[in-house]
Amino acid sequence: MIEDTDDLERIGRIHMLNVHGGLSEAEFSNSEWLAEEGMKLLNSGSGIDTEYGKLFVNEEIPFDEIFNGTTFPAYLCEPNSVSAVEIGYSDLTELVELPCEDIAIKKVLRRLGADSVKDCKISVDSTRDISDEWSKKISEVEKTKDLFGLNRMLKTDGIRLNREKPVSIFNKEVTRQLRENDFAVSQDGDSLNVMTTDSYLVKVLENGSMRVPENCPSDSYSQIKKVMKETYDFCSIFAKAAPLKANGLSEKYRCLAEFNSTVLAAKYNEEYGFEFVTWDRTFDGKGVTQGNYYSDYLAAKENFAIRSGLIDKDKLFSTEELEQLGKCVNFTARHNGDLNFDDCENLKRLGEKISESLPVQQQSDAPELSM
């Protein structure tokens, strides 16, 4: 229901929250993007005028019965919580945020129908920036199942939460990748200052946009923009992705996409960055198998698309085939005297597209087209 049709940013924020179920911090504060989405919704013509405002029905979102009548759905809401603990019993699960009153844990056990926490499956996910020492202590409860002991421990003065706003994964990953490409990067509040080799200062904002000075060399700008865009794409998806549920999986991955029993997942390590992997679901759908691992998000996406059947592999060209096509395009452009101006321009664009699709080394070896 939209009561005030003049506030486009608020309309876009409400609409995106309804559609996606949540927004990353960068998306939540991206006023320009939210206003555009709000305008699209108003211009869609699907609004129903009522005495209270315009009513929009999200027909593309299937109805999902969240409350099963027994246990409460997972919902993080306590700003001072240290850990979120998923308690599972039989086919039911419920989330409890710690520290809390012991009675809250007892009520969860009663709703689950469990006699003791020892009979339950415990999965702990820390939701705050805490030390590695405390993180290990908290994770131990998955083995010991001493949930009440963990709750008492988290109420003590020994734990120290980092009240400073943590650096976003997007900023960390962009910094790591740009430094690997010989750019000097420094943190400036929520944004990054990137110094090019030509001493131009480019500012990368947390919402995935850039501020570029005049006369900045196009090659430096293009390189920074490419890294920034690709990183923002998978970081924003990772931020909203749910944990991957699979039996026997020792590492904590998040599920970025799943189709036709094929999974695209990722995990993040502050030292090494992201690891992407595609898996097939096991026959019973409870586990995963035959993993293909990547540090390159684009390569992982391509493998997922082919492996899941979203793209027919026979309709794609291999690197070797693209090289041969590039040579044919170049030969035709150089030696066919019957080409008109439009033909030459089309071949030039085709050659550039083929070159961009090749790995970096093949791009540098590819001959330039002269028309």
Disulfide bonds with the S-S distance in Angstrom:
none
